[in-house]
Amino acid sequence: MAELKENKQRVIEVTEKDLPLHCPTPDQVKWNSHPRVFLPVHKTGEALCPYCGTLYKLVGPVSGHHH
């Protein structure tokens, strides 16, 4: 089982395998989470969660089109 992470990291690097990206991510604990929101990180290379302020940065290549 994957280790759960607290929702307190302010910058998180994500890759193509994380798309479509949403916050909170599946590996974050749920007790202190906000509603799930999808983030268009593939458009500009980064996206800011409007709920918790976490900045997601896309690293590495993106081969296909993601919605």
C-alpha positions as CSV (number, residue, x, y, z in Angstrom):
1,M,0.0,0.0,0.0
2,A,1.3,3.5,-0.9
3,E,2.2,5.9,1.9
4,L,-0.3,8.6,2.4
5,K,0.9,12.2,2.5
6,E,-0.3,15.1,4.5
7,N,-1.9,17.9,2.5
8,K,0.7,20.5,3.5
9,Q,3.3,20.4,0.8
10,R,3.1,23.7,-1.1
11,V,4.8,22.7,-4.4
12,I,4.3,19.3,-5.9
13,E,6.0,18.0,-9.1
14,V,3.8,15.9,-11.3
15,T,4.3,13.9,-14.5
16,E,2.3,12.8,-17.4
17,K,1.1,9.7,-15.5
18,D,-0.7,12.0,-13.0
19,L,-2.9,13.5,-15.8
20,P,-5.7,14.4,-15.6
21,L,-4.5,16.1,-12.4
22,H,-6.8,16.8,-9.5
23,C,-6.2,18.1,-6.0
24,P,-6.2,16.5,-3.5
25,T,-4.2,13.7,-5.2
26,P,-5.0,10.0,-4.5
27,D,-2.0,9.6,-2.2
28,Q,-3.0,12.4,0.2
29,V,-4.9,11.8,3.4
30,K,-8.6,12.5,3.2
31,W,-9.5,13.7,6.7
32,N,-8.2,17.3,6.1
33,S,-8.9,17.5,2.4
34,H,-11.1,19.9,0.4
35,P,-13.4,19.0,-2.5
36,R,-11.7,17.5,-5.5
37,V,-10.9,20.0,-8.2
38,F,-9.3,19.2,-11.6
39,L,-6.3,21.4,-12.5
40,P,-5.3,22.1,-16.2
41,V,-1.5,21.8,-15.4
42,H,-0.9,20.5,-19.0
43,K,-1.8,23.9,-20.5
44,T,0.9,26.1,-19.0
45,G,3.1,23.6,-17.1
46,E,1.8,24.6,-13.7
47,A,-1.5,25.1,-11.8
48,L,-2.5,26.5,-8.5
49,C,-5.2,24.8,-6.4
50,P,-7.9,27.4,-5.6
51,Y,-8.7,25.6,-2.3
52,C,-5.4,24.9,-0.6
53,G,-2.9,27.0,-2.6
54,T,-0.7,24.0,-3.6
55,L,1.3,24.7,-6.7
56,Y,1.6,21.8,-9.1
57,K,4.4,21.8,-11.6
58,L,4.5,19.5,-14.6
59,V,7.9,17.9,-15.2
60,G,9.0,15.7,-18.1
61,P,7.4,15.2,-21.5
62,V,3.7,14.9,-22.3
63,S,3.1,12.8,-25.3
64,G,-0.6,12.9,-25.8
65,H,-3.5,15.3,-25.5
66,H,-5.2,15.3,-22.1
67,H,-8.5,16.7,-21.2
